[in-house]
Amino acid sequence: MADTTAQPSRSRDLDKLLLRPGHLVGPNFEPGPELRDDLKEYAKVLVVGAGGLGCELLKDLALSGFRNLEVIDMDRIEVSNLNRQFLFRFEDVGKPKAEVAAKRVMDRISGVNIVPHFCRIEDKELEFYNDFSIIVLGLDSIEARSYINAVACSFLEYDSDDNPREETIKPMVDGGTEGFKGHARIIMPGVTPCFECTIWLFPPQVKFPLCTLAETPRTAAHCIEYAHLIKWDEAHSGKSFDPDNPEHMQWVYSEAVKRAELFGILGVTYSLTQGVVKNIIPAIASTNAIISAACALETLKIVSACSKTLSNYLTLSIYLKITLSCFYPEQVLRTEGRICICRDLQYWKR
């Protein structure tokens, strides 16, 4: 006997946003199946970056009803990526991230079309970026964000009253993570502060004095930076260092190991060398998932006007350490996290 139990639609939750009116919707929102169809047919989204955050973004956007996606990334998959970039497998090591990520999502989600671009963002013409309805950033580089910001702002035009013309505004949704912290925000050129206007919000990068690197190294990072900043120029006069060239990185690693052995310093590894030279920040899979969900939701709200978007930005900070500072019944259990528990506690001593 056939099972006649109704199966829930994959777009059930999406329909609750797009097919029903609400009090928080945008001024141009018109609920109905036509809006859902427009989302599939006409909305074109570019995801910049196919790393830890980019993998989550592609999956979330595809499951949010977007069918026309493109992704651009210049990197190849490394073994160290596999612990958090869930679209990749061991057999994918060495392959372009954009191509593998696009294929994996299309294999799992029917009807979505993702076009990968294995190249630098600077290699594309400006008109390439102008074809998209919205640009979503999953980057770990300030320089790359600045470039995309400049591209989006270059499309902006003003009317005779010096107001931004709506059809020339290229919305951007910017996400970023670092360990257990992250952010999601919207940039509307001509309407909200752009990336360059708020670049001061980013913490300064760690710098080491050259005298310390050359004379008194104390850590593995000092040895790596010595090989990168000083030894490279001495051995390769006039040749620029390419952090994406494996041969260049291997040379720096070898020289850093020699430097560390000379001063009795432990801890120099190839992965640490990559992290120090390329300023790679620690990545946590759960943080990527949370920030990606926020970015995908903001993208959906911008395109459909099904709800009001962020007026500023969202920040995430996950605290893990819990401190017990309560020893008497009338006190409370204080934590350094988001949770405060109030209960009667029996008197106890250390």
Secondary structure, 3 states (H helix, E strand, C coil): CCCCCCCCCCCHHHHHHHCCCCCCCCCCCCCCHHHHHHHHHCCEEEEECCCHHHHHHHHHHHHCCCCEEEEECCCECCHHHCCCCCCCCHHHCCCEHHHHHHHHHHHHCCCCEEEEECCCHHHCCHHHHHCCCEEEEECCCHHHHHHHHHHHHHCCCECCCCCECHHHCCCEEEEEEEECEEEEEEECCCCCCCCHHHHHHCCCCCCCCHHHHHHCCCCHHHHHHHHHHHHHHHHCCCCCCCCCCHHHHHHHHHHHHHHHHHHCCCCCCHHHHHHHHCCCCCECHHHHHHHHHHHHHHHHHHHHCCCCCCCCEEEEECCCCCCCCCCCCCCCECCCCCCCECCCCCCCCC
